[in-house]
Amino acid sequence: MRESIGRISEVQIGALLALSYLLFSAVFWAYPFIWLTILSFSDWRFFGAPSFSGLHNLLVVLRDPDFWGGLWNVIRFFSIYFPIAFAGSLGFAFGLKHIGHGKAFIALCFLLANISSGVAFSLVFTKLFSSTGPINNFVFSCFGFRIPWMSDPTLAMLAIALVVAWKFIGYYGLIIYSGLQTIPRDLYDAALLDNTPPFKRLLRITLPMINAQLIMVMVFTILVSFGIFTEPYLITGGGPLGRTNTPLMVIYETAFRRLQPGHAAMMSVIVATASYVLIRIARKLMERDVKLA
């Protein structure tokens, strides 16, 4: 009798926990998603009831050069940001693995950037990259010229990529570090007995064994690239010449300044679809099943 009562209470607790998650998902995921989908095919100006407009919003978005320019800027940003974040997180993970003492403190120091306010550090880096900031003052005192971080389109995108990479390298590095910890030491011992060079050990043992972690880092970099807003909005404002404008900045401008939330909702659907397709392609090309014989 007591066992049956105990089992019933466990089932009830489990059902309650599952129900709380389902309610959370319904309120904060399902409802916004359904509303976004309805709004994508509606004409609305924040007042009154939305009216169905069919594919009108889609046709307007397809003819919007600012939106497609923002998507192209995402590709440019990703091509700069991913190598920096990938190499930096790998270096951090390998460095953390070979540190004898103080790993927790060092990891915490890197994670502080990840939990810092995006507005705060964007303003700080704006001062650092300005024409009269510390970086340019140092370069001018040593080499006699200043770097046009904010006026050159490529350098402006590079500056934003450096800021975002600084924020996430610690987080990505810990993901890769967790994968390094699971690699059996016997594999490296066998490679040493065969006199395998270090670079070959990296390519043949380390990277294949942390494939899952590398894929996760790639997925996160894709999501960050398509969802970036705070850094370009505060550091460059989308300039120069709109070369650092992002889809989220265009969506914000369309929804709250042009007062066209239906068009902005359709842009959001396209951006989400594009990021999902890119993630699927990346996983298809790079994801491998690693098995120990």
Secondary structure in CASP SS format (residue, H / E / C, confidence):
PFRMAT SS
TARGET T0000
AUTHOR 0000-0000-0000
METHOD secondary structure of the structure
MODEL  1
M C 1.00
R H 1.00
E H 1.00
S H 1.00
I H 1.00
G H 1.00
R H 1.00
I H 1.00
S H 1.00
E H 1.00
V H 1.00
Q H 1.00
I H 1.00
G H 1.00
A H 1.00
L H 1.00
L H 1.00
A H 1.00
L H 1.00
S H 1.00
Y H 1.00
L H 1.00
L H 1.00
F H 1.00
S H 1.00
A H 1.00
V H 1.00
F H 1.00
W H 1.00
A H 1.00
Y H 1.00
P H 1.00
F H 1.00
I H 1.00
W H 1.00
L H 1.00
T H 1.00
I H 1.00
L H 1.00
S H 1.00
F C 1.00
S E 1.00
D E 1.00
W C 1.00
R C 1.00
F C 1.00
F C 1.00
G C 1.00
A C 1.00
P C 1.00
S E 1.00
F E 1.00
S C 1.00
G C 1.00
L C 1.00
H H 1.00
N H 1.00
L H 1.00
L H 1.00
V H 1.00
V H 1.00
L H 1.00
R C 1.00
D C 1.00
P H 1.00
D H 1.00
F H 1.00
W H 1.00
G H 1.00
G H 1.00
L H 1.00
W H 1.00
N H 1.00
V H 1.00
I H 1.00
R H 1.00
F H 1.00
F H 1.00
S H 1.00
I H 1.00
Y H 1.00
F H 1.00
P H 1.00
I H 1.00
A H 1.00
F H 1.00
A H 1.00
G H 1.00
S H 1.00
L H 1.00
G H 1.00
F H 1.00
A H 1.00
F H 1.00
G H 1.00
L H 1.00
K H 1.00
H C 1.00
I C 1.00
G C 1.00
H C 1.00
G C 1.00
K H 1.00
A H 1.00
F H 1.00
I H 1.00
A H 1.00
L H 1.00
C H 1.00
F H 1.00
L H 1.00
L H 1.00
A H 1.00
N H 1.00
I H 1.00
S C 1.00
S C 1.00
G H 1.00
V H 1.00
A H 1.00
F H 1.00
S H 1.00
L H 1.00
V H 1.00
F H 1.00
T H 1.00
K H 1.00
L H 1.00
F H 1.00
S C 1.00
S C 1.00
T C 1.00
G C 1.00
P H 1.00
I H 1.00
N H 1.00
N H 1.00
F H 1.00
V H 1.00
F H 1.00
S H 1.00
C H 1.00
F H 1.00
G C 1.00
F C 1.00
R C 1.00
I C 1.00
P C 1.00
W C 1.00
M C 1.00
S C 1.00
D C 1.00
P H 1.00
T H 1.00
L H 1.00
A H 1.00
M H 1.00
L H 1.00
A H 1.00
I H 1.00
A H 1.00
L H 1.00
V H 1.00
V H 1.00
A H 1.00
W H 1.00
K H 1.00
F H 1.00
I H 1.00
G H 1.00
Y H 1.00
Y H 1.00
G H 1.00
L H 1.00
I H 1.00
I H 1.00
Y H 1.00
S H 1.00
G H 1.00
L H 1.00
Q C 1.00
T C 1.00
I C 1.00
P C 1.00
R H 1.00
D H 1.00
L H 1.00
Y H 1.00
D H 1.00
A H 1.00
A H 1.00
L H 1.00
L H 1.00
D C 1.00
N C 1.00
T C 1.00
P C 1.00
P H 1.00
F H 1.00
K H 1.00
R H 1.00
L H 1.00
L H 1.00
R H 1.00
I H 1.00
T H 1.00
L H 1.00
P H 1.00
M H 1.00
I C 1.00
N H 1.00
A H 1.00
Q H 1.00
L H 1.00
I H 1.00
M H 1.00
V H 1.00
M H 1.00
V H 1.00
F H 1.00
T H 1.00
I H 1.00
L H 1.00
V H 1.00
S H 1.00
F H 1.00
G H 1.00
I C 1.00
F C 1.00
T H 1.00
E H 1.00
P H 1.00
Y H 1.00
L H 1.00
I H 1.00
T C 1.00
G C 1.00
G C 1.00
G C 1.00
P C 1.00
L C 1.00
G C 1.00
R C 1.00
T C 1.00
N C 1.00
T C 1.00
P H 1.00
L H 1.00
M H 1.00
V H 1.00
I H 1.00
Y H 1.00
E H 1.00
T H 1.00
A H 1.00
F H 1.00
R C 1.00
R C 1.00
L C 1.00
Q C 1.00
P H 1.00
G H 1.00
H H 1.00
A H 1.00
A H 1.00
M H 1.00
M H 1.00
S H 1.00
V H 1.00
I H 1.00
V H 1.00
A H 1.00
T H 1.00
A H 1.00
S H 1.00
Y H 1.00
V H 1.00
L H 1.00
I H 1.00
R H 1.00
I H 1.00
A H 1.00
R H 1.00
K H 1.00
L H 1.00
M H 1.00
E C 1.00
R C 1.00
D C 1.00
V C 1.00
K C 1.00
L C 1.00
A C 1.00
END
